[in-house]
Amino acid sequence: MTDAALKYPAGEGTVAAAPAQWADYLALLKPRVMSLVVFTGLTGLVCADTPMNPLLAAVAVLCIAVGAGASGALNMAFDSDIDALMRRTRNRPVAAGRISRADAAAFGGVLSAFAVMLMGLAVNYVAAGLLLFTIIFYALVYTVWLKRSTPQNIVIGGAAGALPPVVGWAAATGHVPLNAWLLFAIIFLWTPPHFWALALNTGGDYEKAGVPMMPVVKGAKSTRLQILLYSVILVPFAVAPVFTGLGGVFYAIVSILGGAGFLAFAIRLFLSEAGEAARPGPDGLYSIKPGAKQARDLFAYSILYLFSLFAALLIEHGVKAFQ
């Protein structure tokens, strides 16, 4: 058990400092993460190239969105102890005491049940089952177990974030072919370099909170190498849809050029000192984190890269649907 867990025993939240506002419950849903989940889920649905009632398609996307928000609420409910110890997360509603752990968990549980039941009744049970698995995997397998026990937490746990396009595809067709899993593989391989680039700059927070993130356990140099290796594997996978018929000429251009940029940023980060101990600045009055810019640049570019890949597929298949 971590020191954070001892400080904030499981099942106990901090005392609410003020009544929760609607914005606090919105924050529980992790809107920025939800937006990416909705986008990739919608892409999977459209790439299935299967005619679908517009109302049912909208319901499917709504269920994916609500399921993602539910996962975020359950994650914050359990992680409030370590969230309170990290600068990046200490103002989250539960960690800051504006919403209790019990209320956040109940909120997430109700939303989970609603999303899964609606997906099953209105769309199909394959998509509902995959959505349920995604929520359970993120809220329990990743949050409760992996995050606090292994430096491979974000690698294995990344499966939850990679499943939305598979859920979207299943919503449209009732099954999940190879191309659906190719979309899964792209996000799955993208997650470690994306998240570890951020972790290189926030390793001190993770260490303080007792979270065995890769830079904390294996060190910055090893993490930079692993980011580069995952990037080398990711880029060919991102081009693969061109050869399976999933991606066309426009996607080929985006994936090749975008992949070249991703590799350039990954190599630049590998050659930097990102994640190493801060050192005094020229005047000795402040500390400088070496390689911080290189880590931030890869993190920012990785978001643009993934968005571009899925946007290209969405455009290509969206145009095909209207022809």
SEDO-185429 format. One record per residue (C-alpha): chain; residue in three letters; x, y, z. Coordinates in steps of 0.25 Angstrom, whole numbers. Example, Ala and Ser with C-alpha at 12.3 -4.5 7.8 and 13.67 -1.06 7.14 Angstrom:
// SEDO-185429
PT   chain   res       u       v       w
PT       A   ALA      49     -18      31
PT       A   SER      55      -4      29
This chain:
// SEDO-185429
PT   chain   res       u       v       w
PT       A   MET       0       0       0
PT       A   THR       5      14      -3
PT       A   ASP       7      25       6
PT       A   ALA      -4      32      -1
PT       A   ALA     -13      21       2
PT       A   LEU     -10      21      17
PT       A   LYS     -12      36      17
PT       A   TYR     -26      35      10
PT       A   PRO     -31      21      14
PT       A   ALA     -40      14       3
PT       A   GLY     -54      18       4
PT       A   GLU     -51      32      11
PT       A   GLY     -51      45       3
PT       A   THR     -47      58       8
PT       A   VAL     -57      67      15
PT       A   ALA     -65      75       5
PT       A   ALA     -60      90       5
PT       A   ALA     -72      95      -1
PT       A   PRO     -85      90      -8
PT       A   ALA     -82      84     -21
PT       A   GLN     -86      92     -34
PT       A   TRP     -91      86     -47
PT       A   ALA     -77      89     -53
PT       A   ASP     -71      79     -43
PT       A   TYR     -79      68     -47
PT       A   LEU     -76      71     -62
PT       A   ALA     -61      71     -58
PT       A   LEU     -63      57     -52
PT       A   LEU     -66      52     -67
PT       A   LYS     -52      57     -71
PT       A   PRO     -58      65     -83
PT       A   ARG     -45      66     -91
PT       A   VAL     -42      51     -90
PT       A   MET     -57      48     -93
PT       A   SER     -56      57    -106
PT       A   LEU     -45      48    -111
PT       A   VAL     -52      35    -108
PT       A   VAL     -65      40    -115
PT       A   PHE     -57      44    -127
PT       A   THR     -50      31    -128
PT       A   GLY     -63      23    -125
PT       A   LEU     -70      31    -136
PT       A   THR     -59      28    -146
PT       A   GLY     -60      13    -143
PT       A   LEU     -75      14    -146
PT       A   VAL     -73      22    -159
PT       A   CYS     -62      13    -164
PT       A   ALA     -71       1    -163
PT       A   ASP     -77       6    -176
PT       A   THR     -91       0    -171
PT       A   PRO    -104       8    -173
PT       A   MET    -109      11    -159
PT       A   ASN    -122      19    -155
PT       A   PRO    -117      33    -151
PT       A   LEU    -124      33    -138
PT       A   LEU    -118      19    -134
PT       A   ALA    -104      24    -138
PT       A   ALA    -106      36    -129
PT       A   VAL    -110      28    -118
PT       A   ALA     -98      19    -120
PT       A   VAL     -89      31    -119
PT       A   LEU     -96      36    -107
PT       A   CYS     -94      23    -100
PT       A   ILE     -79      23    -103
PT       A   ALA     -78      37     -98
PT       A   VAL     -86      34     -85
PT       A   GLY     -78      21     -83
PT       A   ALA     -65      29     -84
PT       A   GLY     -70      40     -74
PT       A   ALA     -75      29     -65
PT       A   SER     -61      23     -65
PT       A   GLY     -55      36     -62
PT       A   ALA     -64      38     -50
PT       A   LEU     -60      24     -44
PT       A   ASN     -46      27     -47
PT       A   MET     -46      40     -39
PT       A   ALA     -54      33     -28
PT       A   PHE     -43      23     -25
PT       A   ASP     -31      31     -29
PT       A   SER     -35      43     -20
PT       A   ASP     -24      40     -10
PT       A   ILE     -12      40     -20
PT       A   ASP     -19      51     -28
PT       A   ALA     -18      60     -16
PT       A   LEU      -3      59     -16
PT       A   MET       0      63     -30
PT       A   ARG       0      77     -35
PT       A   ARG      -7      73     -49
PT       A   THR     -19      66     -42
PT       A   ARG     -20      72     -28
PT       A   ASN     -31      81     -32
PT       A   ARG     -40      70     -37
PT       A   PRO     -54      70     -30
PT       A   VAL     -52      58     -21
PT       A   ALA     -37      61     -18
PT       A   ALA     -41      75     -15
PT       A   GLY     -52      71      -6
PT       A   ARG     -63      77     -14
PT       A   ILE     -70      64     -16
PT       A   SER     -69      52      -7
PT       A   ARG     -63      38     -12
PT       A   ALA     -76      32     -10
PT       A   ASP     -84      42     -18
PT       A   ALA     -74      41     -29
PT       A   ALA     -75      26     -29
PT       A   ALA     -90      26     -29
PT       A   PHE     -90      36     -41
PT       A   GLY     -81      27     -49
PT       A   GLY     -88      15     -46
PT       A   VAL    -102      20     -50
PT       A   LEU     -96      26     -63
PT       A   SER     -89      12     -66
PT       A   ALA    -102       5     -64
PT       A   PHE    -110      15     -73
PT       A   ALA     -99      15     -84
PT       A   VAL     -98      -1     -85
PT       A   MET    -113      -3     -83
PT       A   LEU    -117       7     -94
PT       A   MET    -106       2    -104
PT       A   GLY    -111     -12    -102
PT       A   LEU    -126      -9    -103
PT       A   ALA    -125       1    -114
PT       A   VAL    -113      -3    -122
PT       A   ASN    -108     -17    -120
PT       A   TYR    -102     -26    -109
PT       A   VAL     -88     -28    -115
PT       A   ALA     -86     -13    -114
PT       A   ALA     -92     -13    -100
PT       A   GLY     -83     -24     -96
PT       A   LEU     -71     -17    -101
PT       A   LEU     -75      -4     -95
PT       A   LEU     -77     -11     -81
PT       A   PHE     -63     -18     -83
PT       A   THR     -57      -4     -86
PT       A   ILE     -62       2     -73
PT       A   ILE     -59      -9     -64
PT       A   PHE     -45     -10     -70
PT       A   TYR     -42       5     -68
PT       A   ALA     -49       6     -54
PT       A   LEU     -44      -7     -48
PT       A   VAL     -33     -13     -55
PT       A   TYR     -25      -1     -59
PT       A   THR     -29       9     -47
PT       A   VAL     -30      -1     -36
PT       A   TRP     -19     -11     -39
PT       A   LEU     -10      -7     -50
PT       A   LYS      -7       8     -47
PT       A   ARG      -2       5     -33
PT       A   SER       5      -8     -36
PT       A   THR      13      -8     -49
PT       A   PRO      21       1     -58
PT       A   GLN      14      -5     -69
PT       A   ASN       1       1     -64
PT       A   ILE      -1      10     -76
PT       A   VAL       3       0     -86
PT       A   ILE      -7     -11     -82
PT       A   GLY     -17       0     -77
PT       A   GLY     -17       6     -90
PT       A   ALA     -26      -5     -96
PT       A   ALA     -37       3     -89
PT       A   GLY     -35      15     -97
PT       A   ALA     -32       8    -110
PT       A   LEU     -46       1    -110
PT       A   PRO     -56      12    -113
PT       A   PRO     -54      10    -129
PT       A   VAL     -56      -5    -127
PT       A   VAL     -69      -1    -119
PT       A   GLY     -73       8    -130
PT       A   TRP     -71      -2    -141
PT       A   ALA     -79     -13    -133
PT       A   ALA     -90      -3    -131
PT       A   ALA     -91      -1    -147
PT       A   THR     -89     -16    -151
PT       A   GLY     -91     -25    -138
PT       A   HIS     -77     -31    -140
PT       A   VAL     -62     -27    -140
PT       A   PRO     -54     -30    -152
PT       A   LEU     -39     -28    -154
PT       A   ASN     -40     -14    -158
PT       A   ALA     -47     -10    -145
PT       A   TRP     -35     -17    -137
PT       A   LEU     -25      -9    -145
PT       A   LEU     -31       4    -140
PT       A   PHE     -30      -2    -126
PT       A   ALA     -15      -5    -129
PT       A   ILE     -12       9    -134
PT       A   ILE     -17      15    -121
PT       A   PHE     -12       4    -112
PT       A   LEU       2       6    -118
PT       A   TRP       1      21    -117
PT       A   THR      -3      22    -103
PT       A   PRO      11      19     -96
PT       A   PRO      19      29    -104
PT       A   HIS       8      40    -102
PT       A   PHE       7      38     -87
PT       A   TRP      21      35     -84
PT       A   ALA      25      48     -91
PT       A   LEU      16      55     -80
PT       A   ALA      21      46     -69
PT       A   LEU      36      50     -72
PT       A   ASN      32      64     -67
PT       A   THR      23      60     -55
PT       A   GLY      31      48     -50
PT       A   GLY      33      55     -37
PT       A   ASP      18      56     -34
PT       A   TYR      17      41     -37
PT       A   GLU      28      37     -28
PT       A   LYS      22      46     -17
PT       A   ALA       9      39     -19
PT       A   GLY      15      25     -19
PT       A   VAL      10      22     -34
PT       A   PRO      20      13     -41
PT       A   MET      20      21     -54
PT       A   MET      31      17     -64
PT       A   PRO      41      29     -61
PT       A   VAL      40      26     -46
PT       A   VAL      43      11     -47
PT       A   LYS      52      10     -59
PT       A   GLY      58      24     -60
PT       A   ALA      57      35     -70
PT       A   LYS      67      29     -80
PT       A   SER      60      15     -81
PT       A   THR      47      23     -82
PT       A   ARG      52      31     -94
PT       A   LEU      57      18    -101
PT       A   GLN      44      11     -99
PT       A   ILE      37      24    -105
PT       A   LEU      45      23    -117
PT       A   LEU      43       8    -118
PT       A   TYR      28       9    -117
PT       A   SER      29      20    -127
PT       A   VAL      36      12    -137
PT       A   ILE      26       1    -136
PT       A   LEU      14      10    -136
PT       A   VAL      17      17    -149
PT       A   PRO      16       5    -158
PT       A   PHE       4       1    -151
PT       A   ALA      -2      14    -154
PT       A   VAL       1      13    -169
PT       A   ALA      -5      -2    -169
PT       A   PRO     -19       3    -172
PT       A   VAL     -15       7    -186
PT       A   PHE     -12      -8    -189
PT       A   THR     -24     -14    -183
PT       A   GLY     -34      -5    -190
PT       A   LEU     -38       3    -178
PT       A   GLY     -30      15    -182
PT       A   GLY     -29      22    -196
PT       A   VAL     -19      32    -203
PT       A   PHE     -22      43    -193
PT       A   TYR     -20      35    -181
PT       A   ALA      -7      30    -187
PT       A   ILE      -2      44    -189
PT       A   VAL      -6      48    -174
PT       A   SER      -1      35    -168
PT       A   ILE      13      35    -175
PT       A   LEU      16      50    -173
PT       A   GLY      10      50    -159
PT       A   GLY      18      37    -155
PT       A   ALA      31      44    -160
PT       A   GLY      28      55    -151
PT       A   PHE      25      46    -139
PT       A   LEU      38      39    -141
PT       A   ALA      46      52    -142
PT       A   PHE      40      57    -129
PT       A   ALA      43      43    -123
PT       A   ILE      57      43    -127
PT       A   ARG      59      57    -122
PT       A   LEU      53      53    -109
PT       A   PHE      62      41    -108
PT       A   LEU      74      49    -110
PT       A   SER      70      59    -100
PT       A   GLU      72      59     -85
PT       A   ALA      57      59     -82
PT       A   GLY      53      54     -68
PT       A   GLU      67      56     -62
PT       A   ALA      68      63     -49
PT       A   ALA      66      78     -50
PT       A   ARG      79      87     -49
PT       A   PRO      81     101     -45
PT       A   GLY      79     112     -55
PT       A   PRO      90     121     -60
PT       A   ASP      88     131     -48
PT       A   GLY      86     120     -38
PT       A   LEU      73     125     -33
PT       A   TYR      64     115     -40
PT       A   SER      64     101     -46
PT       A   ILE      63      96     -60
PT       A   LYS      57      83     -65
PT       A   PRO      66      78     -76
PT       A   GLY      59      73     -88
PT       A   ALA      45      78     -83
PT       A   LYS      42      85     -96
PT       A   GLN      45      72    -104
PT       A   ALA      36      64     -95
PT       A   ARG      25      75     -96
PT       A   ASP      26      75    -111
PT       A   LEU      25      60    -113
PT       A   PHE      13      60    -104
PT       A   ALA       6      72    -112
PT       A   TYR       9      66    -125
PT       A   SER       4      52    -122
PT       A   ILE     -10      58    -119
PT       A   LEU      -9      65    -133
PT       A   TYR      -4      52    -139
PT       A   LEU     -15      43    -134
PT       A   PHE     -26      53    -137
PT       A   SER     -21      54    -152
PT       A   LEU     -20      39    -154
PT       A   PHE     -35      37    -149
PT       A   ALA     -39      50    -156
PT       A   ALA     -34      45    -169
PT       A   LEU     -41      32    -168
PT       A   LEU     -54      39    -164
PT       A   ILE     -53      49    -176
PT       A   GLU     -51      37    -186
PT       A   HIS     -62      28    -181
PT       A   GLY     -71      40    -178
PT       A   VAL     -70      44    -193
PT       A   LYS     -72      30    -198
PT       A   ALA     -85      29    -190
PT       A   PHE     -90      41    -197
PT       A   GLN     -86      36    -211
